[in-house]
């Protein structure tokens, strides 16, 4: 064999070895990256309803991964809230939604996204999660669902509070009308785009399920569902709406309507939770608007992620967290 041939063989061999090393390093990096996305025991490992039902967290996923819990304390960020709330109003076509969200947030959390109430809401929030239609059905495949519904169970703390800008209990926040959020980490209530999307969906559910006519009715239903009915004239509803008006008046410099409690509400054009959430995430550069999954048609089974779906009918009504009534089109729903 000539010297030139020997040189060619050596170069080919070296190139092959280099390719193998590079491939090995890339594989190791992918494995490490994948491992970093796998929920830990504190983040849901082994807490599913059945072995093997935990949905995987794919690369680039913006919905179904773990959130930090407990949330680190953050300062008030009204600029971020105003941006997200304005975008939510544009995306939904729900007039005065911006004013409602800001006034509600001032009342509930004083504008702090990390606010968490475990002093008075821990037990009721966990009890709501433990109700059969939630624990055994809605959240049966949630990766952060404890195996037993007891306060000392792993992951139980993730459900035992009201939290975020709007102080929504996780079992209520994740019960979105399109069922999309049923496998979200409950700690997403502290993640601002998620918090806004959850709040918008809850407002739409309250308005439709209870026939709320004004944003004041919706706001009262936030505290007690039956107060959302226009016919309700309880003293508790009156106090709730008075606080709502006070918050709205204090945010006049942000363009909040001071009479938001008396302005009409209509969820007729609401496009659904998934649309709103992905629009808000895209606004912050966390995904692209084109990556949003299409909304589910009324006859389609839920498919929240990675082939995991729930196709059982919901036969346990709970008006506070029940899905919106089915209609032929968003425009047909009153």
C-alpha positions as CSV (number, residue, x, y, z in Angstrom):
1,X,0.0,0.0,0.0
2,X,1.4,3.4,-0.9
3,X,2.1,6.2,1.5
4,X,-0.7,8.2,0.0
5,X,-3.1,5.3,0.6
6,X,-1.9,4.9,4.2
7,X,-2.6,8.6,4.8
8,X,-6.1,8.4,3.3
9,X,-6.9,5.4,5.6
10,X,-5.6,7.2,8.6
11,X,-7.7,10.4,7.8
12,X,-10.8,8.2,7.2
13,X,-10.2,6.4,10.5
14,X,-9.7,9.6,12.4
15,X,-12.8,11.1,10.9
16,X,-14.9,8.1,11.9
17,X,-13.6,8.2,15.5
18,X,-14.3,11.9,15.7
19,X,-17.9,11.4,14.4
20,X,-18.4,8.7,17.0
21,X,-17.2,10.9,19.9
22,X,-19.3,13.9,18.7
23,X,-22.4,11.6,18.4
24,X,-21.8,10.2,21.8
25,X,-21.5,13.7,23.3
26,X,-24.7,14.8,21.6
27,X,-26.5,11.7,22.8
28,X,-25.3,12.4,26.4
29,X,-26.4,16.0,26.2
30,X,-29.9,14.9,24.9
31,X,-30.1,12.4,27.7
32,X,-29.2,15.0,30.3
33,X,-31.6,17.5,28.8
34,X,-34.4,14.9,28.8
35,X,-33.6,14.0,32.4
36,X,-33.8,17.6,33.4
37,X,-37.4,17.7,32.1
38,X,-38.5,14.6,33.9
39,X,-40.5,15.4,37.0
40,X,-38.8,14.6,40.3
41,X,-40.6,13.0,43.2
42,X,-41.5,16.5,44.3
43,X,-42.7,17.4,40.8
44,X,-44.9,14.4,40.2
45,X,-42.7,11.3,39.5
46,X,-44.8,8.3,40.6
47,X,-47.9,10.3,41.5
48,X,-50.1,9.4,38.6
49,X,-53.3,7.5,38.9
50,X,-51.8,4.4,37.2
51,X,-48.2,3.4,36.4
52,X,-47.1,4.6,33.0
53,X,-49.8,7.2,32.5
54,X,-47.6,10.2,33.2
55,X,-47.5,12.2,30.0
56,X,-43.9,12.9,28.8
57,X,-42.6,16.4,28.5
58,X,-41.4,16.9,24.9
59,X,-38.6,19.2,23.9
60,X,-39.7,22.8,23.6
61,X,-43.0,22.1,25.4
62,X,-44.4,25.2,27.0
63,X,-47.5,23.8,28.8
64,X,-46.9,20.4,30.5
65,X,-43.6,20.7,32.3
66,X,-43.0,21.4,35.9
67,X,-43.3,24.8,37.4
68,X,-41.2,26.0,40.4
69,X,-43.0,25.4,43.7
70,X,-43.3,27.0,46.1
71,X,-43.0,30.1,43.9
72,X,-40.1,32.5,44.6
73,X,-41.4,35.8,45.9
74,X,-41.6,38.4,43.1
75,X,-42.3,42.1,43.1
76,X,-45.5,43.6,41.7
77,X,-45.4,43.9,37.9
78,X,-48.3,45.9,36.7
79,X,-46.7,46.6,33.4
80,X,-46.6,42.9,32.6
81,X,-50.1,42.4,33.8
82,X,-51.4,45.3,31.7
83,X,-49.7,43.9,28.6
84,X,-51.2,40.4,29.1
85,X,-54.6,41.6,30.1
86,X,-54.8,43.9,27.1
87,X,-53.8,41.0,24.8
88,X,-56.4,38.8,26.5
89,X,-59.1,41.3,25.7
90,X,-58.0,41.5,22.1
91,X,-57.9,37.7,21.6
92,X,-61.3,37.1,23.2
93,X,-63.2,40.1,22.0
94,X,-64.7,40.3,25.5
95,X,-65.1,44.0,26.1
96,X,-63.7,45.4,29.4
97,X,-61.9,42.2,30.2
98,X,-58.8,44.3,30.7
99,X,-60.4,46.4,33.4
100,X,-61.9,43.3,35.1
101,X,-58.6,41.4,35.3
102,X,-56.7,44.4,36.7
103,X,-59.3,45.2,39.3
104,X,-59.6,41.6,40.3
105,X,-55.9,41.2,40.7
106,X,-55.6,44.3,42.9
107,X,-58.3,42.9,45.2
108,X,-56.9,39.4,45.3
109,X,-53.1,39.7,45.3
110,X,-52.2,43.4,45.1
111,X,-50.6,42.6,41.8
112,X,-48.1,40.1,43.1
113,X,-47.9,37.0,40.9
114,X,-46.3,34.9,43.6
115,X,-49.0,35.5,46.2
116,X,-50.2,32.3,47.9
117,X,-52.9,31.9,50.6
118,X,-52.3,28.8,52.7
119,X,-53.6,30.4,55.9
120,X,-57.3,30.1,55.1
121,X,-57.5,28.5,51.7
122,X,-55.3,25.4,52.1
123,X,-57.9,23.1,53.5
124,X,-60.8,24.2,51.2
125,X,-58.6,24.1,48.1
126,X,-57.4,20.6,48.9
127,X,-60.9,19.5,49.7
128,X,-62.1,20.7,46.3
129,X,-59.3,18.8,44.6
130,X,-60.3,15.7,46.6
131,X,-63.9,15.7,45.4
132,X,-64.5,12.6,43.3
133,X,-65.1,14.4,40.1
134,X,-61.7,16.1,40.4
135,X,-59.4,13.6,42.1
136,X,-60.8,10.5,40.4
137,X,-61.8,11.9,37.1
138,X,-60.6,15.4,35.9
139,X,-57.2,15.0,37.4
140,X,-56.8,11.2,37.2
141,X,-53.9,11.6,34.7
142,X,-52.4,14.7,36.1
143,X,-48.6,14.1,36.8
144,X,-48.8,16.0,40.1
145,X,-51.8,14.1,41.5
146,X,-50.9,12.4,44.8
147,X,-51.8,8.7,44.9
148,X,-53.8,9.2,48.0
149,X,-55.9,12.3,48.8
150,X,-54.4,13.1,52.2
151,X,-52.7,16.3,53.2
152,X,-49.4,14.6,53.9
153,X,-49.2,12.8,50.6
154,X,-46.4,13.7,48.1
155,X,-47.5,16.6,45.9
156,X,-50.6,17.4,48.1
157,X,-49.2,20.8,48.8
158,X,-49.3,21.7,45.1
159,X,-53.1,21.7,45.4
160,X,-53.6,23.2,48.8
161,X,-53.8,27.0,48.4
162,X,-55.2,29.8,46.3
163,X,-52.5,31.4,44.3
164,X,-51.2,33.8,41.7
165,X,-52.5,37.2,40.5
166,X,-56.1,36.1,40.8
167,X,-55.9,33.7,43.8
168,X,-57.6,30.8,42.1
169,X,-57.6,27.4,43.7
170,X,-55.7,24.9,41.5
171,X,-58.6,22.5,41.1
172,X,-60.7,25.4,39.8
173,X,-58.0,26.9,37.6
174,X,-57.1,23.7,35.8
175,X,-60.8,22.8,35.1
176,X,-60.7,24.7,31.8
177,X,-63.7,24.3,29.6
178,X,-61.7,22.7,26.8
179,X,-60.1,20.2,29.4
180,X,-56.7,21.3,28.1
181,X,-55.3,22.2,31.5
182,X,-56.3,18.9,33.3
183,X,-52.6,17.7,33.1
184,X,-51.0,21.1,33.9
185,X,-48.8,21.5,37.0
186,X,-51.1,23.2,39.6
187,X,-48.2,25.6,40.3
188,X,-48.8,27.2,36.9
189,X,-51.2,29.5,38.6
190,X,-48.1,31.5,39.6
191,X,-47.0,31.7,35.9
192,X,-48.4,35.0,34.6
193,X,-49.6,34.0,31.1
194,X,-51.1,30.9,32.6
195,X,-52.7,32.9,35.4
196,X,-54.4,35.2,33.0
197,X,-55.6,32.4,30.7
198,X,-57.0,30.5,33.7
199,X,-58.8,33.7,35.0
200,X,-60.3,34.4,31.6
201,X,-61.6,30.8,31.2
202,X,-63.1,30.9,34.8
203,X,-64.8,34.2,34.0
204,X,-66.3,32.8,30.9
205,X,-67.5,29.7,32.8
206,X,-69.1,31.8,35.5
207,X,-70.8,34.1,33.0
208,X,-72.2,31.2,31.0
209,X,-73.1,28.8,33.7
210,X,-74.8,31.3,36.0
211,X,-76.1,33.8,33.5
212,X,-74.0,36.7,34.8
213,X,-75.0,40.0,33.1
214,X,-72.3,42.3,34.4
215,X,-68.6,42.0,35.3
216,X,-69.8,42.7,38.9
217,X,-71.8,39.5,38.7
218,X,-68.7,37.6,37.5
219,X,-66.6,39.1,40.2
220,X,-69.1,38.1,42.9
221,X,-69.2,34.6,41.5
222,X,-65.5,34.3,42.0
223,X,-66.1,34.3,45.7
224,X,-69.4,32.3,45.7
225,X,-70.8,30.9,42.5
226,X,-74.5,31.6,43.3
227,X,-73.7,35.3,43.7
228,X,-73.0,35.5,40.0
229,X,-76.7,35.1,39.3
230,X,-78.2,38.5,38.6
231,X,-81.1,37.7,40.9
232,X,-78.7,37.3,43.9
233,X,-78.9,40.3,46.2
234,X,-77.1,39.0,49.2
235,X,-75.2,41.2,51.6
236,X,-72.1,39.2,50.9
237,X,-72.4,40.0,47.1
238,X,-72.8,43.7,47.9
239,X,-69.6,43.7,50.0
240,X,-67.7,41.9,47.3
241,X,-68.7,44.3,44.6
242,X,-67.9,47.3,46.8
243,X,-64.3,46.0,47.2
244,X,-64.2,45.5,43.4
245,X,-65.3,49.1,42.8
246,X,-62.7,50.3,45.2
247,X,-59.9,48.4,43.4
248,X,-61.1,49.7,40.0
249,X,-61.1,53.3,41.2
250,X,-57.5,52.9,42.5
251,X,-56.3,51.8,39.1
252,X,-57.8,54.7,37.1
253,X,-54.3,55.7,35.9
254,X,-54.0,52.3,34.2
255,X,-57.2,52.9,32.2
256,X,-59.4,50.7,34.4
257,X,-63.1,51.6,34.0
258,X,-64.2,52.8,37.5
259,X,-67.7,51.4,36.8
260,X,-66.5,48.0,35.7
261,X,-68.9,46.3,38.1
262,X,-71.9,47.7,36.2
263,X,-70.6,47.0,32.6
264,X,-72.1,44.2,30.6
265,X,-70.2,40.9,30.2
266,X,-70.6,38.6,27.2
267,X,-68.5,35.4,26.6
268,X,-70.1,34.9,23.2
269,X,-66.8,35.5,21.3
270,X,-64.6,33.6,23.7
271,X,-62.3,31.4,21.6
272,X,-61.3,29.0,24.3
273,X,-58.5,28.5,26.8
274,X,-55.9,26.9,24.5
275,X,-56.1,29.8,22.0
276,X,-55.8,32.5,24.7
277,X,-52.9,30.7,26.5
278,X,-50.8,30.2,23.4
279,X,-51.4,33.8,22.3
280,X,-50.1,35.1,25.6
281,X,-47.1,32.7,25.6
282,X,-46.3,33.8,22.0
283,X,-46.5,37.5,23.2
284,X,-43.7,36.8,25.6
285,X,-41.7,34.8,23.1
286,X,-42.2,31.5,24.8
287,X,-43.7,29.9,21.8
288,X,-44.9,30.9,18.3
289,X,-48.6,31.5,17.7
290,X,-48.6,28.9,14.9
291,X,-47.6,26.3,17.4
292,X,-50.9,26.4,19.2
293,X,-52.9,23.2,18.9
294,X,-56.3,23.6,17.2
295,X,-59.3,23.9,19.5
296,X,-61.2,20.7,20.2
297,X,-64.5,20.2,18.4
298,X,-67.3,19.3,20.7
299,X,-67.2,15.6,19.6
300,X,-63.5,15.2,19.8
301,X,-61.8,13.4,22.8
302,X,-59.6,15.4,25.0
303,X,-55.9,15.0,24.1
304,X,-53.9,17.3,26.4
305,X,-50.5,16.0,25.4
306,X,-48.4,13.1,24.1
307,X,-51.1,10.6,23.4
308,X,-52.7,10.8,26.8
309,X,-56.4,11.5,26.7
310,X,-59.5,11.3,28.7
311,X,-62.6,10.3,26.8
312,X,-65.0,9.5,29.6
313,X,-68.1,11.7,29.9
314,X,-68.3,14.1,32.9
315,X,-71.3,12.8,34.8
316,X,-70.7,14.6,38.1
317,X,-71.9,18.2,37.7
318,X,-70.2,20.9,39.7
319,X,-71.3,24.2,38.3
320,X,-68.3,26.1,39.8
321,X,-65.8,24.1,37.8
322,X,-67.9,22.3,35.2
323,X,-67.1,22.8,31.5
324,X,-69.1,25.3,29.4
325,X,-72.3,24.0,27.8
326,X,-71.7,22.6,24.4
327,X,-73.0,24.7,21.5
328,X,-72.8,24.6,17.8
329,X,-70.4,27.5,17.6
330,X,-69.0,30.2,19.9
331,X,-71.3,32.7,18.4
332,X,-74.3,30.6,19.2
333,X,-73.5,30.5,22.9
334,X,-75.1,33.2,25.0
